[in-house]
Amino acid sequence: MKSTSIIHAILSVVLAALGAHGADADAPFSVAGLGDCEKITKDGAVPESPHFWDAKTRCLKLHAGRNETVAAQIMLSAKADVSAVNVEIGDLKGPGVISAAQNIQLSQELYQFVAHGDWSWGPASTMLPDKKWYPDVLAPFNDPYDPAHKPVGAPFDIKIANGPNQGVWLDLYVPKDAKPGNYEAPIKITVNKDVKYSATLELNVHAFTLPDETHVDGYGEFYGNCYDFHGVSFKKDPDKWWAVAKRYHQMAHQHRFVIFDRMGRGPNLEQLDFYDKTYGQILDGSLFSKEQGYTGPGANTGVNFWGAPFAQAYDGKVPDFDDAKLKTYTDGAKAFWDHLVAKKWDHKRILAYIIDEAGSDAQSRTNTRKLQDALDAGAGKGKINLIWTSHTDPATLAASPATDPRGINRWWCPNGSACNPGFLVPREKEGETVWFYHSGHPCIGVHGVNASGVELRTWGTICWRYKVNGSFWWAMDFCDAKTPLTRPCYKPDDTRWGNGVLFYPGARLPDVGLPAIDGPLASLRMKAYRRGLQDYEYGWLLKQQGKEAIADALVKKVIPVALTEALGNSGLTVNAGDESQKAEQTGRANTAAPKGKAGPAWSSDVNVWYQLRADLAAELDKVAHQ
């Protein structure tokens, strides 16, 4: 009898295994799990991802702190065209239950043919090959804005004409009340609703919690092109506009950065009631609440910096302001600041983006001072600060009293190749803010679609490496006017595929054969940017525990140098400001650019980056278990 029981037990195990994987033999595709930094073209080889995927046990492995969003990819490689494919993930069960419906979002990765992505302007940078199909747009399986959650990105078809691969993106938010420990959930991949492949999702929830407030700034100008694709306009119908626009602001908040609508795309202080009704919700955090349909980090938490409602009116040159013009800035600054005080929002850091890439001559310095003085006269000194964008290393300007920007600039933002931490980081001790904006190798990661998956992750991590306050995007929705989902290029001759684009309009999904949604589509590059911002928060948490030096050492191993320090290692120099500005405006290579292409100053091995996060998490776990 005892031997019979043993046989029955063995048979039960075998049958259970067959139930889980018995259908795999006739699966019309192979399956592999990947991390959030691999970027696989439609015809690319699918690598092993040992930090995320155990092929033998078919287990996708994730780890996260509470209040953190982690991501992975499920890559299907088909043998022939396949129709009606779907991926389903159940609730995560362990010390508690993490609801899949509320906390997991699956998206179909949509591919773009990168016609030109050589990044030949300014600091010519090493890129992945162009003229290939790269994933970037993420189409959610179900419409997050439709109460019925209608199907959008799934079920999906796999077409192998351009390559066998089809990626599925997985975002998993770990709630703040999740109990630490190990969780499991079933993964089922079906074809025409028949299970063809089964696997397991494992999640280790750490005992630490990421903060709701952010300690590194991510900021992007929003030109409002996406609003046009949705057919909404603040000027025509404010309520209809806000119903869509708020979803873009919520998506930014979920990814731990801030977008700011360009003047005219939303209300200004002349529409004060509507300003409070819309942007007031961003400032006080009520937009990021369960009642507003929000799930993610920063719940009920307002942004910690914001833009003053002035137009970015001047490019490349600061005009000679007359007294009447300066008075309009003084009056505007006073009205805005008085309103912030009345609403108790005056603890926010406020920038004014009025001039872009001002000249570095003495006259520009003089005129900038006049403008900043006018803002100070209205709001009070240090309350509203002009952001200073430039292609010029400010340390080179400080050599002459006629051009020295210190004493005027309080919100510094040179490009990544001109961001001199030795000169700028000490300015933070004076209460000033230091950001950088895009550039290229070897100083910061490239933000193109055909850049490796670690490139945009570097931005937040570089901020920790040098204790820089944040990063700036000149535009986040400036895509092609006719084909926004397949050409993220704001003009035809720009060789930087993806420059100026991080969001895509869900209203244009019918362009690629999918149902429209009334809100934004994220991108793989947005996810990489988020990962770097979260890496910074890991460092911040360690700093609170007296372990800042440990975080510094771990990050420095992966990023030995960046920003202007990387130029010394490469033998390159920063382009002259005027020449770099011309390159930026034309999107073409310039004669001052170094010959050849520079490579990154950090590791491009995704597993090195995965190990960095694992090591940071391990140090935080030590604190939690002491």
KEVO-520124 format. One line per 8 residues: for each residue y, x, z of C-alpha. Coordinates in nm, 2 decimals, always signed. Layout:
# KEVO-520124
Y/X/Z  ...
***
This chain:
# KEVO-520124
+0.00/+0.00/+0.00  +0.23/+0.29/+0.09  +0.17/+0.45/-0.25  +0.24/+0.12/-0.43  +0.58/+0.09/-0.25  +0.67/+0.45/-0.36  +0.58/+0.37/-0.72  +0.79/+0.05/-0.71
+1.08/+0.25/-0.56  +1.06/+0.51/-0.84  +1.04/+0.23/-1.11  +1.35/+0.07/-0.96  +1.54/+0.39/-0.99  +1.42/+0.44/-1.35  +1.50/+0.09/-1.45  +1.85/+0.11/-1.29
+1.91/+0.43/-1.49  +1.80/+0.26/-1.81  +2.02/-0.04/-1.73  +2.31/+0.19/-1.70  +2.25/+0.42/-2.00  +1.97/+0.26/-2.20  +2.22/+0.12/-2.45  +2.37/+0.47/-2.52
+2.11/+0.57/-2.77  +2.25/+0.33/-3.03  +2.61/+0.39/-2.95  +2.80/+0.44/-3.27  +3.02/+0.71/-3.11  +3.00/+0.99/-2.86  +3.20/+0.97/-2.55  +3.39/+1.24/-2.35
+3.63/+1.23/-2.06  +3.95/+1.44/-2.07  +4.24/+1.51/-1.85  +4.60/+1.42/-1.90  +4.71/+1.74/-2.06  +4.46/+1.77/-2.36  +4.61/+1.65/-2.68  +4.35/+1.59/-2.94
+4.43/+1.52/-3.31  +4.24/+1.26/-3.50  +4.01/+1.53/-3.65  +4.03/+1.78/-3.36  +3.74/+1.92/-3.17  +3.69/+1.76/-2.83  +3.67/+2.03/-2.56  +3.49/+2.02/-2.23
+3.72/+1.91/-1.94  +3.53/+2.03/-1.63  +3.80/+1.92/-1.39  +3.77/+1.56/-1.52  +3.43/+1.50/-1.68  +3.07/+1.56/-1.59  +2.88/+1.50/-1.91  +2.54/+1.50/-1.74
+2.62/+1.23/-1.50  +2.88/+1.06/-1.72  +3.13/+1.07/-1.45  +3.51/+1.07/-1.50  +3.66/+1.24/-1.19  +4.01/+1.18/-1.06  +4.19/+1.27/-0.74  +4.53/+1.16/-0.61
+4.75/+1.11/-0.32  +4.86/+0.76/-0.22  +5.17/+0.63/-0.41  +5.07/+0.86/-0.70  +4.98/+0.77/-1.06  +4.71/+0.98/-1.21  +4.58/+0.97/-1.57  +4.29/+1.07/-1.78
+4.16/+1.00/-2.13  +3.83/+0.86/-2.27  +3.77/+1.00/-2.61  +3.54/+0.82/-2.85  +3.43/+1.01/-3.16  +3.27/+0.78/-3.41  +3.01/+0.85/-3.68  +3.14/+0.58/-3.90
+3.40/+0.30/-3.89  +3.34/+0.08/-3.58  +3.50/-0.26/-3.51  +3.57/-0.45/-3.19  +3.55/-0.17/-2.94  +3.66/-0.22/-2.59  +3.66/-0.03/-2.26  +3.63/-0.20/-1.93
+3.67/-0.05/-1.58  +3.58/-0.24/-1.26  +3.74/-0.24/-0.92  +3.73/+0.09/-0.73  +3.52/+0.05/-0.42  +3.49/+0.29/-0.13  +3.65/+0.29/+0.21  +3.84/-0.01/+0.07
+3.89/-0.18/-0.26  +4.15/-0.07/-0.52  +4.20/-0.35/-0.77  +4.16/-0.25/-1.13  +4.36/-0.55/-1.25  +4.66/-0.45/-1.05  +4.64/-0.07/-1.06  +4.46/+0.05/-1.37
+4.62/+0.03/-1.72  +4.42/+0.12/-2.03  +4.60/+0.19/-2.35  +4.49/+0.26/-2.71  +4.63/+0.59/-2.83  +4.81/+0.54/-3.16  +4.83/+0.83/-3.40  +5.13/+0.96/-3.60
+5.11/+1.19/-3.91  +5.34/+1.47/-3.81  +5.49/+1.55/-4.15  +5.72/+1.83/-4.02  +5.70/+1.97/-3.67  +5.77/+2.34/-3.70  +6.06/+2.35/-3.44  +6.25/+2.59/-3.65
+6.59/+2.52/-3.51  +6.75/+2.74/-3.24  +6.48/+2.91/-3.03  +6.20/+2.88/-3.29  +5.89/+2.80/-3.08  +5.51/+2.81/-3.12  +5.38/+2.47/-3.20  +5.05/+2.31/-3.27
+4.99/+2.27/-3.65  +5.19/+1.99/-3.82  +5.06/+1.78/-4.11  +4.80/+1.64/-3.88  +4.75/+1.31/-3.69  +4.86/+1.33/-3.33  +4.85/+1.07/-3.05  +5.17/+0.97/-2.88
+5.24/+0.59/-2.87  +5.04/+0.40/-2.61  +4.95/+0.04/-2.68  +4.84/-0.14/-2.36  +4.51/-0.32/-2.39  +4.68/-0.63/-2.25  +5.03/-0.75/-2.26  +5.18/-0.67/-1.92
+5.47/-0.91/-1.97  +5.27/-1.22/-2.08  +5.14/-1.43/-1.79  +4.82/-1.47/-1.98  +4.80/-1.10/-2.04  +4.70/-1.15/-2.40  +4.50/-0.88/-2.58  +4.71/-0.62/-2.76
+4.56/-0.27/-2.78  +4.20/-0.39/-2.74  +3.95/-0.47/-2.87  +4.03/-0.20/-3.13  +3.87/-0.06/-3.44  +3.79/+0.31/-3.50  +3.87/+0.42/-3.85  +3.74/+0.77/-3.94
+3.93/+0.83/-4.27  +4.17/+1.07/-4.09  +3.92/+1.19/-3.83  +3.65/+1.05/-3.60  +3.85/+1.05/-3.28  +4.00/+0.76/-3.09  +4.16/+0.82/-2.75  +4.19/+0.57/-2.47
+4.45/+0.65/-2.21  +4.39/+0.56/-1.84  +4.67/+0.53/-1.59  +4.57/+0.47/-1.23  +4.82/+0.40/-0.95  +4.69/+0.45/-0.60  +4.86/+0.21/-0.36  +5.03/+0.33/-0.05
+4.79/+0.14/+0.17  +4.47/+0.28/+0.01  +4.24/+0.43/+0.26  +4.16/+0.80/+0.20  +3.81/+0.88/+0.08  +3.58/+0.85/-0.23  +3.58/+0.55/-0.45  +3.37/+0.45/-0.75
+3.41/+0.20/-1.04  +3.19/+0.12/-1.34  +3.30/+0.20/-1.69  +3.16/+0.00/-1.97  +3.23/+0.06/-2.34  +3.14/-0.23/-2.57  +3.11/-0.31/-2.93  +3.14/-0.68/-3.02
+3.10/-0.74/-2.64  +2.76/-0.56/-2.63  +2.75/-0.27/-2.39  +2.69/+0.05/-2.58  +2.79/+0.31/-2.32  +2.82/+0.31/-1.94  +2.97/+0.57/-1.71  +3.13/+0.59/-1.37
+3.49/+0.65/-1.26  +3.52/+0.85/-0.93  +3.84/+0.87/-0.74  +3.91/+1.09/-0.43  +4.21/+0.95/-0.25  +4.38/+1.22/-0.04  +4.53/+1.15/+0.30  +4.88/+1.24/+0.19
+5.14/+1.00/+0.04  +5.39/+1.08/-0.23  +5.74/+0.97/-0.13  +5.91/+0.66/-0.29  +6.24/+0.85/-0.33  +6.25/+1.13/-0.58  +6.35/+1.49/-0.49  +6.38/+1.61/-0.85
+6.60/+1.44/-1.11  +6.47/+1.32/-1.44  +6.74/+1.16/-1.65  +6.76/+1.02/-2.01  +7.04/+0.87/-2.22  +6.93/+0.54/-2.36  +7.10/+0.47/-2.70  +6.97/+0.11/-2.71
+6.79/+0.14/-3.04  +6.49/-0.01/-2.88  +6.69/-0.31/-2.78  +6.78/-0.36/-3.15  +6.42/-0.36/-3.24  +6.36/-0.64/-2.99  +6.65/-0.83/-3.14  +6.85/-0.84/-2.81
+7.21/-0.74/-2.74  +7.41/-0.75/-2.43  +7.72/-0.85/-2.63  +7.54/-1.15/-2.79  +7.32/-1.28/-2.51  +7.33/-1.09/-2.18  +7.05/-1.28/-2.01  +6.81/-1.24/-2.31
+6.91/-0.87/-2.33  +6.84/-0.81/-1.96  +6.50/-0.98/-1.98  +6.39/-0.70/-2.21  +6.62/-0.41/-2.09  +6.50/-0.43/-1.73  +6.15/-0.36/-1.84  +6.26/-0.03/-1.99
+6.43/+0.06/-1.66  +6.12/-0.03/-1.47  +5.90/+0.18/-1.69  +6.13/+0.48/-1.63  +6.11/+0.42/-1.25  +5.73/+0.40/-1.27  +5.74/+0.75/-1.42  +5.99/+0.88/-1.16
+6.29/+0.92/-1.39  +6.62/+0.73/-1.46  +6.76/+0.60/-1.79  +7.12/+0.51/-1.84  +7.24/+0.28/-2.12  +7.51/+0.42/-2.34  +7.84/+0.25/-2.32  +7.84/-0.09/-2.50
+7.46/-0.13/-2.46  +7.50/-0.29/-2.12  +7.77/-0.42/-1.89  +8.07/-0.22/-1.77  +8.31/-0.29/-1.49  +8.49/-0.55/-1.70  +8.18/-0.76/-1.66  +8.15/-0.70/-1.29
+7.94/-1.00/-1.20  +7.68/-0.91/-1.47  +7.70/-0.54/-1.37  +7.58/-0.63/-1.02  +7.33/-0.88/-1.15  +7.17/-0.61/-1.37  +7.24/-0.25/-1.28  +7.30/-0.35/-0.91
+6.92/-0.42/-0.90  +6.86/-0.06/-1.01  +7.10/+0.08/-0.75  +6.97/-0.13/-0.46  +6.60/-0.11/-0.56  +6.54/-0.49/-0.59  +6.44/-0.45/-0.96  +6.15/-0.25/-0.85
+5.99/-0.52/-0.64  +5.67/-0.72/-0.65  +5.89/-1.03/-0.71  +6.02/-0.86/-1.03  +5.66/-0.78/-1.15  +5.69/-0.42/-1.05  +5.39/-0.20/-0.95  +5.42/+0.17/-0.89
+5.60/+0.44/-0.69  +5.95/+0.38/-0.57  +5.89/+0.01/-0.48  +6.21/-0.15/-0.34  +6.38/+0.20/-0.37  +6.70/+0.24/-0.56  +6.78/+0.54/-0.78  +6.95/+0.83/-0.60
+7.19/+0.91/-0.88  +7.36/+0.71/-1.15  +7.61/+0.73/-1.43  +7.97/+0.62/-1.41  +8.06/+0.36/-1.68  +8.25/+0.59/-1.91  +8.17/+0.64/-2.28  +8.05/+0.98/-2.40
+8.35/+1.01/-2.63  +8.39/+1.37/-2.72  +8.15/+1.61/-2.90  +8.20/+1.98/-2.92  +8.56/+1.99/-2.83  +8.78/+1.87/-2.53  +9.10/+1.72/-2.66  +9.45/+1.77/-2.52
+9.47/+1.46/-2.30  +9.81/+1.30/-2.26  +9.92/+1.14/-1.93  +9.84/+0.79/-2.05  +9.48/+0.88/-2.14  +9.43/+1.06/-1.81  +9.56/+0.76/-1.62  +9.29/+0.54/-1.78
+9.03/+0.77/-1.64  +9.19/+0.78/-1.30  +9.21/+0.40/-1.29  +8.86/+0.36/-1.41  +8.72/+0.61/-1.15  +8.91/+0.43/-0.87  +8.78/+0.09/-0.97  +8.42/+0.21/-1.00
+8.42/+0.40/-0.68  +8.59/+0.12/-0.49  +8.32/-0.11/-0.61  +8.04/+0.13/-0.51  +8.19/+0.14/-0.16  +8.22/-0.24/-0.14  +7.85/-0.27/-0.23  +7.74/+0.02/-0.01
+7.62/+0.22/-0.31  +7.86/+0.51/-0.25  +7.58/+0.73/-0.11  +7.46/+0.77/-0.47  +7.53/+1.09/-0.66  +7.75/+0.99/-0.96  +7.78/+1.18/-1.29  +8.03/+1.11/-1.58
+7.90/+1.20/-1.92  +8.22/+1.20/-2.12  +8.21/+1.53/-2.31  +7.91/+1.68/-2.48  +7.87/+2.05/-2.54  +8.24/+2.14/-2.49  +8.37/+2.46/-2.63  +8.37/+2.77/-2.41
+8.72/+2.87/-2.49  +9.01/+2.88/-2.24  +9.17/+2.57/-2.38  +8.85/+2.37/-2.34  +8.84/+2.49/-1.98  +9.19/+2.38/-1.91  +9.14/+2.03/-2.06  +8.81/+1.98/-1.88
+8.99/+2.06/-1.55  +9.26/+1.80/-1.63  +8.99/+1.54/-1.69  +8.80/+1.62/-1.38  +9.12/+1.62/-1.18  +9.19/+1.27/-1.32  +8.85/+1.14/-1.20  +8.91/+1.30/-0.86
+9.25/+1.14/-0.83  +9.08/+0.80/-0.87  +8.76/+0.83/-0.68  +8.82/+1.13/-0.45  +8.71/+1.49/-0.50  +8.34/+1.53/-0.56  +8.27/+1.16/-0.59  +8.23/+1.14/-0.97
+8.14/+1.47/-1.14  +8.16/+1.56/-1.51  +7.83/+1.67/-1.65  +7.87/+2.00/-1.83  +7.63/+2.04/-2.12  +7.63/+2.37/-2.32  +7.43/+2.62/-2.52  +7.61/+2.90/-2.34
+7.49/+3.08/-2.03  +7.77/+3.00/-1.78  +7.73/+3.34/-1.62  +7.88/+3.49/-1.94  +8.18/+3.26/-1.91  +8.24/+3.36/-1.55  +8.32/+3.72/-1.65  +8.68/+3.60/-1.75
+8.91/+3.40/-1.53  +9.03/+3.22/-1.84  +8.69/+3.07/-1.91  +8.52/+3.08/-1.57  +8.39/+2.72/-1.52  +8.34/+2.75/-1.14  +8.58/+2.54/-0.95  +8.57/+2.28/-1.23
+8.21/+2.21/-1.30  +8.00/+2.04/-1.03  +7.72/+1.90/-1.25  +7.58/+2.19/-1.45  +7.35/+2.12/-1.75  +7.30/+2.41/-2.00  +7.00/+2.40/-2.22  +6.68/+2.56/-2.10
+6.76/+2.89/-2.28  +7.10/+2.91/-2.12  +7.01/+2.79/-1.77  +7.06/+3.10/-1.56  +6.90/+3.04/-1.22  +7.05/+3.35/-1.06  +7.40/+3.22/-1.14  +7.34/+2.85/-1.10
+7.11/+2.79/-0.81  +7.36/+2.93/-0.56  +7.60/+2.66/-0.69  +7.36/+2.40/-0.53  +7.45/+2.54/-0.19  +7.81/+2.43/-0.27  +7.68/+2.07/-0.31  +7.67/+2.10/-0.69
+7.39/+1.98/-0.92  +7.20/+2.20/-1.16  +7.00/+2.05/-1.45  +6.88/+2.18/-1.78  +6.81/+2.01/-2.11  +6.58/+2.07/-2.40  +6.55/+2.40/-2.58  +6.22/+2.59/-2.65
+6.01/+2.89/-2.59  +5.99/+3.11/-2.40  +6.23/+2.93/-2.16  +6.10/+2.57/-2.12  +5.84/+2.35/-2.27  +5.89/+2.20/-2.61  +5.92/+1.82/-2.62  +5.77/+1.76/-2.97
+5.48/+1.54/-3.05  +5.28/+1.83/-3.19  +5.34/+2.04/-2.88  +5.05/+2.10/-2.64  +5.00/+1.86/-2.36  +5.12/+2.10/-2.09  +5.47/+2.15/-2.25  +5.66/+1.86/-2.10
+5.47/+1.90/-1.77  +5.65/+2.23/-1.74  +5.99/+2.07/-1.70  +5.94/+1.93/-1.35  +5.73/+2.23/-1.24  +6.00/+2.47/-1.36  +6.24/+2.28/-1.15  +6.03/+2.36/-0.85
+5.97/+2.72/-0.96  +6.35/+2.79/-0.96  +6.46/+2.51/-0.72  +6.67/+2.35/-1.00  +6.77/+1.99/-0.93  +6.65/+1.83/-1.25  +6.63/+1.79/-1.63  +6.82/+1.59/-1.89
+6.72/+1.41/-2.21  +7.00/+1.37/-2.46  +6.82/+1.06/-2.60  +6.50/+0.87/-2.52  +6.49/+0.60/-2.79  +6.65/+0.75/-3.10  +6.37/+0.69/-3.35  +6.36/+0.61/-3.72
+6.55/+0.28/-3.80  +6.27/+0.15/-4.02  +5.94/+0.29/-3.89  +6.00/+0.36/-3.52  +5.63/+0.38/-3.42  +5.53/+0.63/-3.68  +5.85/+0.84/-3.73  +6.01/+0.94/-3.39
+6.29/+1.12/-3.58  +6.65/+1.03/-3.56  +6.73/+1.18/-3.89  +6.51/+1.28/-4.19  +6.59/+1.66/-4.19  +6.52/+1.72/-3.82  +6.22/+1.95/-3.79  +6.15/+1.85/-3.43
+5.91/+1.56/-3.45  +5.98/+1.35/-3.14  +6.32/+1.49/-3.06  +6.53/+1.21/-2.89  +6.23/+0.98/-2.84  +6.02/+0.91/-2.53  +6.00/+0.53/-2.54  +5.88/+0.31/-2.83
+5.97/-0.06/-2.89  +5.68/-0.29/-2.82  +5.84/-0.55/-3.06  +5.74/-0.33/-3.35  +5.36/-0.32/-3.28  +5.30/-0.55/-3.58  +5.40/-0.25/-3.79  +5.07/-0.10/-3.70
+4.87/-0.42/-3.70  +4.89/-0.51/-3.33  +5.06/-0.81/-3.15  +5.42/-0.75/-3.04  +5.51/-0.73/-2.67  +5.86/-0.80/-2.52  +5.90/-0.46/-2.36  +5.85/-0.08/-2.39
+5.56/+0.13/-2.50  +5.51/+0.46/-2.32  +5.40/+0.78/-2.48  +5.17/+1.07/-2.41  +5.48/+1.29/-2.37  +5.62/+1.05/-2.11  +5.30/+1.09/-1.91  +5.32/+1.47/-1.93
+5.68/+1.46/-1.81  +5.58/+1.24/-1.51  +5.30/+1.48/-1.42  +5.55/+1.76/-1.38  +5.79/+1.55/-1.17  +5.49/+1.46/-0.95  +5.40/+1.83/-0.93  +5.75/+1.89/-0.78
+5.68/+1.62/-0.51  +5.36/+1.81/-0.41  +5.58/+2.11/-0.35  +5.83/+1.90/-0.16  +5.56/+1.76/+0.07  +5.43/+2.11/+0.14  +5.79/+2.22/+0.22  +5.81/+1.94/+0.48
+5.51/+2.10/+0.65  +5.65/+2.45/+0.65  +5.44/+2.56/+0.35  +5.70/+2.60/+0.09  +5.60/+2.97/+0.03  +5.24/+2.86/-0.05  +5.37/+2.61/-0.31  +5.60/+2.87/-0.45
+5.31/+3.12/-0.49  +5.08/+2.87/-0.65  +5.34/+2.76/-0.90  +5.45/+3.12/-0.98  +5.10/+3.21/-1.08  +5.11/+2.95/-1.35  +5.48/+2.99/-1.45  +5.56/+3.36/-1.39
+5.90/+3.32/-1.55  +6.10/+3.06/-1.73  +6.46/+2.97/-1.81  +6.68/+3.27/-1.89  +6.45/+3.50/-1.69  +6.19/+3.45/-1.96  +6.43/+3.60/-2.22  +6.42/+3.93/-2.06
+6.05/+3.94/-2.09  +6.05/+3.84/-2.46  +6.33/+4.06/-2.59  +6.51/+3.76/-2.73  +6.86/+3.66/-2.64  +7.04/+3.33/-2.61  +7.20/+3.22/-2.93  +7.57/+3.23/-2.94
+7.70/+2.90/-2.82  +7.88/+2.79/-3.14  +7.58/+2.88/-3.36  +7.33/+2.70/-3.13  +7.56/+2.40/-3.13  +7.55/+2.39/-3.51  +7.17/+2.42/-3.50  +7.15/+2.13/-3.25
+7.38/+1.91/-3.46  +7.20/+1.98/-3.79  +6.84/+2.01/-3.66  +6.80/+2.31/-3.88  +6.74/+2.68/-3.81  +7.04/+2.89/-3.77  +7.12/+3.25/-3.86  +7.16/+3.35/-3.49
+6.80/+3.24/-3.41  +6.56/+3.52/-3.34  +6.31/+3.61/-3.62  +5.96/+3.48/-3.56  +5.85/+3.22/-3.31  +5.84/+3.27/-2.94  +5.55/+3.16/-2.73  +5.56/+3.00/-2.39
+5.60/+3.22/-2.08  +5.34/+3.02/-1.89  +4.97/+2.94/-1.93  +4.88/+2.69/-2.20  +4.53/+2.65/-2.06  +4.50/+2.29/-1.94  +4.24/+2.39/-1.68  +4.49/+2.63/-1.52
+4.73/+2.34/-1.47  +4.46/+2.12/-1.34  +4.36/+2.39/-1.09  +4.72/+2.42/-0.98  +4.73/+2.05/-0.87  +4.39/+2.08/-0.71  +4.51/+2.38/-0.51  +4.84/+2.21/-0.41
+4.64/+1.90/-0.30  +4.40/+2.12/-0.10  +4.69/+2.27/+0.09  +4.82/+1.92/+0.17  +4.47/+1.81/+0.28  +4.46/+2.10/+0.53  +4.78/+1.96/+0.69  +4.64/+1.61/+0.69
+4.32/+1.72/+0.87  +4.47/+1.94/+1.13
***
